Amino acid sequence: MRRNGCSIIISCWQHNKSLYNQIGNYVYGNNVLQFFGQEEGRIRPVTPTAYNNNNDFAFDYFVKDHLGNTRVVLTDEQRQHIYPVASLEDAKLTTEESYYTIDNSKIRDITANPVSGLPTYTNDNGIGDNPVDATFSATNSNKVYKLNGSGGGQTGLGITLHVMAGDVIDIFGKSYYNQNNTGDNSSNNLPVDAIIGGLLGTPGGVLASSHTGVTDAIVSAASGSDISSFLTTSRLPTTSMVPRAYINYIFFDEQFNYAGVANARSVGTNGVLQDYTGETVLHGIEAPKNGYVYVYCSNESPVDVFFDNIQVVHTHSPLTEETHYYPFGLTMAGISSKAASSLENKYKYNGKELQHQEFSDGSGLELYDYGARMMDPQVGRWWGIDVMAESMTRFTPYNFAFNNPMVYVDPDGMKPVWNGQYGDQSAYYDDETGESVSWDNVQSYYGFGSGAKEKNYVIMNKLPWETPDLKLMLDGNDNWTFLISENGDISKAAETINNYSLQGGIVKNVVLDSHGNWGYMTVGRFIEETYSFGIYPQYVDRFASTGLIGDVRHPDLITKYLDALYLIASTIAEKGNFIFTACNAGYSEEGKKSLAMSLYDFFKCANPEINVLMNRDESFTNSNNGANSVPFGRQLGILRNNNLGWAVANKLSNVARVSSGNLQFNKSGNPISFIGDLYQLLNH
């Protein structure tokens, strides 16, 4: 829909039986505004309360990495959950059983079976109940929870909560006993299995909803030894007259590993009601990691201890979501977290929206919407063909980010770009010397766009001693980079050139000089120092049409070489020059193509927008009218005395477009060297 010349996006979908609508930047669920976007995240309506300073809206901020992936969601909303009091009273028991582990056989009705010396108190810890019931909170307690540790310890009133790093837990409650500990021994110690069973058995589905299939054995393997240590550290001895009874808490991470924080507060004095309100050990407890906190009562002594009014207050930190990704965007669910009852952020990998649980049964496509296409993070592939596939013929049209999502991103599903063009402009980067530079300086250095920094490359597919003069000459020219193949393997040189292009630089000219013979290119020494083999025109033509070499010697090595040539040609900028020389490249048997013609067609197939320069006869000749072949590097060295080679090197960096027909071969039968002929053409 368009209104007043502006585009308004209108869409509709269903999520868990709720109907969602998007109008422009505003998202509604069942006709209620859920959120609207802002440049740093989103804005949500919230219910004003005294705790959140009666605010009507909360701002959520998306913290992204250098690839645009949303890693963390922070909020300025102040949230606090006050859980129901475990009063054990008949009117509230059903509600309380959905939060706490309650064994009805351990509930004692003190109106029918009084506890000697227990004073009266209300069903309140001074913070009220949830839901609020002032009348009930003012009523005296009639039920308590009895634990006796004889024969192996007992636990009860356990509650498990999902927490995010920085959340704060406050624990309230009351305890009472009227008999000193006597006849105690280590047989009453609480076994580790009791803690693990209590953790996994707490109601509310906190663990089951996010970690299906978790068993006692899994938790025991992850944290059994740490729990055992907790149960024996800083505990009362069996000889203590005070019962070994406590209110406890233990933190676990998302994989149920002990998170390093746990503590317990023992019961108080015989005959005195212990109120844990304001108890420092049980208040202001900060969650060390994303994961879970397990709060429970325990008794490891053979005397009765009574607990009541256990209650937990959970104050949330600004951290509401943390997401980690596999390279192609699949969420690493085991170490990713979302705060309970918080609104999920669906703008995740590369900042794109994940089509997640949008169907009424809770399932979904689980695809990322990039605009032009949908990407499946499970396989790292698009579900549609790239409309710009012809400009990237080396890759399947279904590939995502050139199969290298650590380096490239695809902002709209049309074409990958180096992630620096998509990076955080407020970030800082290290240059080659290790110094920090701003993003603006990075852009200036690489000159993204029309002002990109140009470079030219010379690749010598020969041994270093064959080209000393060329390297010496090019070392003085900042526009030229000298590369030498490794035993005839030019793959690393091709990657170096391609990486510079992908980082935003412009590759203007590439010169590649190889050994040659009559009708083929000599490539060596892949296998041993003195071994070489040839690449013939038919190999090139077959590879260009089928991607295969055929039944020849060392097909994998020939494929690797031609693949590198293709990459180099496809990297050169529009109107740039690929200059390839090899002795006798233009030689051919009657009625057959020469190597020069096959390679020319091959390079133009890789990149139709460049000029291809090939020699027809000798790669370079001297005054003996072509009788002797002189390598390119040595010829440049010879010509250095009259500055001809240097002039060509400088001229290439500013060459104007000339007819590709003129540049295809040097003049047949003309004893003028190829480098000299090229110099004349570049001055045309």
N, C-alpha and C positions, 0 to 999 in steps of 0.2 A: 504494500500500500504506500502511496506517496501523498503527502499533504503539504501544501505551500512550498513545493519544491524540495522537501526533505523526505528522506526514506524513513519509514516506520516498519520495523520488523515485527510481524505477528506470527506466532507459532503456538501449537497446542500439543500436549502430550500427557500421558498418565503415568503416575509413579505410586506404587503400592496402594492402588485404588483411590488415589487422590488425583484430581484433575488440575493440571498446571497449564497456565497460559503465560506467554511472554508478549508484552507490548512494548516495543522499543527496548529500553534498558531495564524495564520493570518486570519482575517475575511474580506471578500470583499463583497460589495454591488454593483451590476451592473458593476462588474469588477473594482471597485474603492476601494482601501484599506480603511476600516472603523476603525479598531483598531487591535492591537495585545496585548496579555496578558503579564504581568510582575508580579513578585512575590507579589507586593503590590497593584496591580490593573490592569491598562491597559494604553497603549500609543496610542494616536490618532493623525493622521495628521491634521493640521489646516492651514488655509490660512494666510500667513504672512501679517501683517499690521503694521503700525507704532505704533498702540496702544498696540499690543502684542509683541512689540520688535522684530518684523519680525521673530518670531519663526516658525519653520516648524512642530513641534510636541508639543503636550500637554500631561502631565502626570496626570492621574486620580488615586486617592488613595482610596481604599475601607477600610473603618473603620468598623471592625466587633466586635460583642459581644462574650461572652464566648461560645456560641453555634455555632460560625462561621457564624452567620447571618450578611449580609452586611446591616448596619444601616445607614451609611452616605457615600456619595461619594464627595470627595474634589478634586479640580483641581488646577493646577498651571497656567491654561490658563487665560489670561486677556481678558475679553469680555466686550464690551460696545455697546449698541444699541442706535443710535440717530434716534428718530422717526421724521417723516415728519413735516414740519412747517404747522400749520393750517392757511395757507395764504388766503384761500377762493377764490383764483383767479380761473377763469374758466379753465385754462390749467391744474390745479392741483386738482380741487375740487373732481373729482371722486376718486382719490387716497386717499385724505384726509378724505373722508367720510367713508372709510374702517377702520379708526382709531378713529375718533372723532365723537361725537354726534353733527350733524350740521342740524339746521332747516333753510332751504333756505329762509324762509320768514323773517328771522332776518338778512340776509346778506344785507348790504347797499353798493351800488356802489357809491363811493365818486366822481367819475368823472361825473356822471349824477346828483348826489344829494350830494353836498359837505357838509362836517361837518365844521362848522365855527371854525376857529382858528387851525384846525388840521394840523401840519407840515407834510412835506413829509418825507418818510422813505422807506427803501428797504424791500424786503421779506426775511429778514435775521436777525438772532439773533447773528451773529458773529461766528457761528459754521457750517453754511452751511445747505443744505437740504438733504433729503434722499428719492430717490437716488440723488446723487450729480448733481446739475445743476447750474453751476456758472453764466450763463447768466440770468437765472431766479432769482437767489439770488441777483443779482445786479440791478434788475428792481424795480421801485417804486411800493409800494402797492396801489391797486385801490379798495380793498374791506375791509370792517370792519364788525364786528359782534355786533349788537345792542341788549342790554338787558335793559328792563325797568321793575322794580319790582312792579308797581302799581297793587294792588289787590291780592297779594299773592306771589310775588317774582318770579324770573325766573333764570334758569340755562342753561348753554350751553357749547359747546366745551369740553365735558367731555371725558376722556379716562381712561380705566381700564387696569392695567397691573398686571400680576402675578409676585410676587416677592419671593425671598428666604431671610431668615434672614441674615442681613449684607449687602444686596444690597443697593446701593446709588442712590437716585433720585434727579435730578436737573430739575427745571421747569423754562422755559423762557416764555416771552410774552410781550405784550404792552397793555396799557389801556389809555383811554382819556375821559374827560367829560368837558363840557363848561357851565354847569349850576349847581349852588349850590343846595344841598338837601333842599327841602322845602315841607311843607305839608305832611311830613312823619308820619306814625303811625304804631302801632303793627300789623295792618291788612295786612301790606305788608311783614310781616315776612315769611320766607321760611318754608313751612311745611316739616316734616320729610319724608313724602311720596315722595316728589319731589327728595330728595337725593337718596332714595332707588330706585325709578324708573329710575333715571339717571344712577345709578350704574349698574343695570341689563340691561339697554337699550343701553349701549355703544356697538359700533360695534366691529367686529373682532372675535367674538365667544370665547373670553377669558374665560367667565364664562360658557357658554353653553357647551363647549367642555369637561369640567371637572366636572360640576355640573348641570346636566340636571334636570329639574323639580323644580329649585329654584324659589320661588315666593316672592312677596313683603311681604306677611305675615310672611314667614320664616325669612327673614332678619330683619323685624320689631321686631319679637319676640326675636331675638338674640341681636340686637344692637339698637333698636329704642330709648331707654332711653338715651344711650350714644350719639347718633347722635343729639338728642334734646338738650343735655347739650352742645355739641360742637357748636350748632347754636346760643347759648345764652351766651357763655363764651368768654370774651375778644373781644366783638364786639362793634362797634360804637353805641352810643345811637340814638334813632330816632330824637333827637334834633340836631344831628351833621350836620354841613353844608357840610361836605364831604359825598358823597353818600355812603350808606352801600353796597358797591360793592367790591368783593374780587376775588382773585385767591386762591382756596382752595385745600387741599389734606387730605384724610382720609385713614388710614390703617385698614384692616380687616384680621383676620386669615382665615384658610381654611374652617371654619364653619360659616364665616361671622359674627363672634363676633368682636366687636370693639377691636382693638389691642393696644389701649392706646396711639396712636400717631396721632395727627391731628393738622392742623394749617391753617391760612389764612393770606393773605397780602392784605390790602386794597388799593384802588386806591390812586393816589397822589394828586397833587394840581390842582385846577381849571385852565383849559387852558394850562396845561403843559403835554406833552406826557410822560407817566410813562413807563420807560423801566426797566424790572425786571431782566435784566442780572446782575449777581453778587449780587442779593438780598439775604441776609443771611437766611431769613425765608424760602425761596424757593429753596435753594441750599444746597448740602451736607446732604440730608435727609436720614438717615439710617433706613432701614426696621427693625422693632423690632421682627417680626416673619415671618414664611412662610405664604403666603396668597396673599392678593391683595392690591393695592393702587388705589384709585379713585381720579383723578385730574379733577377739573371743575372750571368754572367761574360762578359767581352769582351776582345778584343785588336785593336788598331788599328795594330800594328807588324809589319813583315815578318820577325819572328823567332818561334821557337817559345816559347810559355809554357804551362806545365802546371798544371792545377787538379785538386784532389781534395778529397774529404770535405766538399763543400758541404752545409750543414745549416741549417735555420731553426727557431727556437723562437718560438712565437706565444703570448703571455700575454694573456689576454682581460681587458678592462675590465668594470666592472659593467653597462655598456650592452649589452643583449642584443637589443633590438628598438626600432625607431623607425618610427612609422606616420603618414603624412599622408593626408588625406581630401579628396575632392571634397565639395561642400556636402551631398549626400544620402548620403554614407557610402561611396562607391566608393573603394577604396584607390588612391592615386597611386603606382603601383608603381615608377615611375622614380626617385622620391626617397625611397622607403621601404626600410628595411633590416632584416635579421634576421641575427644572428650564426650562423655556420656550426655545424651540429650541435646548435643549441639547440632546446628544445621551443617550438613555436609557441604564441603566445597567441591564442586565437580570440575573446576577449571584447574587441571593438574599438570600433566606432562606438556612441556612447551607452552604452558598457559592455555591449552585447548580444553574444550568441554568434553568430558567423558560421558558417553551415552550409557548410563549405569542404572540398573533396576527401574527402568522406565515402564515395564509392563506390569499389569495388575497382579500377576503371581509373584512379583519380586525379582524376576529375571530381567535381563536386558541384553542389548547388542554388545556392550562392553567395547565400543569403538570410540576413537577420538575423532571429533569433527574439526577438520582443518579449513573448512570452507569449500574448497574445490573437490576434496575427496575425504573419505573416511579411512583411518589407519587402524589396523588391528595390532595392539601391543603384544598379543600373545605370539604372533609370528613375525612381527616387525615388517609388515608389508601393507601396501595400500589395497583397497578393495575395488579400485578403479584404475584405468590406464592413465598415465601422465599425458596431459594434452600437449606438453612440451617435450615429449619423448624424442622427437627428431633432433633436438639440440643436444641430447645426451645419449647417443647411440651405443656407447660402451656399456650401458647399464640396462637391465630389464625395466620396462615401464612401471613395474609394480614395486621397485625398490624404494626404501625410505632412507633419505639423507645419505645417499651414496653408500649405504650399508655401514656408515660410520657416524652414528648419532652422537658420539662424544665430541666430534669436531664440527659437524654440520647440523643445521636446523632447516625446517621447511615452513616458513611463516604462514603460507596460505594453501599448501598442497600443490603448488604449481612447479616450484623449482627449489632445490636445496641451496643454501648459502652458508658461507663460513660463519660460525657462531659469533665471531667478533662483530659482524654487522647487526647482530641481534642481541648484543651484550648489554650489560648494565653500564650506563654512561657515568654512574657515580662510583664505579669500581676502579681499582688501580691494578696495573699490570706491570710485570717485570720485563725490562728490555734485555738485550743480549748481555749487558754487563751486570745484570742483577739489580739495577736501580729501578725504583718504582716510578712509573710514569702514568699520567692521567689518561683517561680514554680519549680525550681530545688530541693528546699528543700521539697516541697510537693511531688514530684516524689520520692525523697529519703525516705520520711516517709512511703508512701504507697508501694514503691518498685514495680512499675508497671513492669509486665513481670515476668521473671524467679526469680527475687529477691524480689518478693512481700512479704510483712510482713504477717506471718502466725498467725492465731488466732484459739483458741479452745473455745467451749462454753459448758456450762452445763445448761440445762433448768430443773428446778424443777416444775413439774406440781402438786405442793402440797402447803400447807400453809407454810409461812416462819418459824414458830416455829418447823416444822418437820425436818429442815435441817440446824441447826445453825453450826454444826461442819464442814460441807462441805463448807459453805460460808467462814467461818473463815480460813479454809485451803487454799481455792483457792484465797483468797485475797492476799496471799503472792506470787502468781505465775503470772507473767506478761503475760504468754502465754494463760491464761485461763480467761474467763469472765463468771460470774455467773448471770443467769437470772432467775427470778421467774415469773410464770404465774399469771395473774390477774383473780382470781376466776375461774380457769380452762381454761382461754382463752390464748392460746399461740400465737395468731396472731401477737401481737406486738413484741414478742421475735423473731418470724420468720422474720419479717420485719427488725429488727435490724441486724440479721445475713445476710440477703440478701443484705441490703444496704452496709454493709462492703465489701461484695464480689463485688458489682457493683462499689464501689469506688476503686477497684484495689487490695484489700487485698485477701489473700487466706484463706478460711475456711477449716481447716485440719480435725478437729474432732468435732462432736457434740454429747453430751450425753443428752438424754431425759429420765427422770425417772417419771413414773406415777403410781398412785394407780391402782390395778387390783384385779380381783376376778376370780372365776372359769370360764374361757372361755370368759371373756370380760374385757375391759379396763374401769375403773371407771373415768368418767370425771365430774367434778363439780367445783364449785358451780356457774354455770352460772346465775342462777335465784335468789337464796337466799343462805344465808350462810350455811344452813344445807342440801341443796338439791344436789343430784348428780344423774347421769344416766350413762348407759353403752353404749360402742361402741362394737358391736359384729363383728365377722369375716365376716359375710354375708354383713354387711354394707360396710366394706372396699372393698370387692370384687365387689360389685355392683357399688360403686363409681369409682373404678379403670376402669371398663369396660364402664360405661355409663355417669359418671359424676353426677349421681343422687343417692339419698339415698333411696327413696321410702316412703311408708306410714308408718312412724315411729314417735315416740315422738320427738319433737324438731329437725326436719330434717335440719333446717337452721343452728342450732348450731353445729350439727354433721358435716355438710358440711364445716362449717368454720374451725373446728378443723382439719379435714382431708386435707383441702386445705392448711392449715399452715404446716402440716407434709410434704406434697408434695413439698412445697416451700423450706423447710429446706433441704430435700434430694437433690433437684435439685441444691442447692447452694453449697454443699460440693464439694471440689476440687477432681480431679481425684486421685484415690488411697487413698482418705481420708476414714474416718470411721464414720458411723452413728450408735451409740450405743443406743438402745432403750430397756428399762427395765420396766416391770410391773409384779406384783405378778401373778404367775400362767399363764403367757402368753402362755406357751406351752400346757396348758390343752385343750383337745378337747373331744367331745363325739365320740363314735365309728363311724368311717366312715366319719367324718367331719373334715374340716381344723381347725387348732388352730388359735388363734389370732396372734401368733408369725409367722406362715406360711403366713397368709394373709398380714400382715404388711411387711414381708420380700419381698414378691412379689410386693407389692405396692411401696416400696422404690426402688427396683431394676428397676421397670418400670420408675420411676421418674429420676433415674440416674444410668445407668448400670455400670458406671465406678467407683463406690464406693464399699467399703466393708460394709456389713450390719451385725451388731452384735445383736443378740436377745437372751434373756434367755428362757430356755425351761420350767423350773419348777418355784421354788420360785425365786423372783428377787435376793435376797441375803439370804443365810442361815447362821445360827450360828452352834455351835457344837452340837446342838440338832438334827442333821441329817435332817434338813429341816422342823422340826415341827413348827417352828415359822418363819414368814416372817419378814425380817429386811429391811427397806427402804435403797435405795442406799446411800443417803447422810449420814445417821446414820452409815451405814456400813463403809464408808470411814473414818468417825470420829473414829470408833472403831479401825480400822486398822492403824490409824495415829500413835499410840503408837509404832508400830513396823515398821513404815515408809512404809508399803506396799501400802497404799492408795496414799501417796505422790509419791512413785516410779511409780505407774501406771499413775498418772497425768502427770508426767514429761516424761514418756516413750511414751505416746500418741502423744506428739508433735514431735517426731522423729521416728514414727513407720514405719517399712519397710512393703512392701506389702506381705501379707501371703494369703494362700488359703481362699477364701470366704467360702468354705465348712467347714473348721475348725472353722471359726469365726461365723458360723450361729447360733449354740446353744452351751450351755455348755454341759458337758458330762452327759448323762442320768444316773440318779441314784447315781451320785457321790456326797457325802455330801460336797465336797469342794465348797466354795462359788464362785459365778460367778465372782466376782472381782478378786479373787485369780486365777481362771482358766484363766481369761482374761490376767492377768499379766504373767502367764506362756506362753500363746500363743504369746504375744507380745515379749517375749524374745526368741521365737523359732528361 
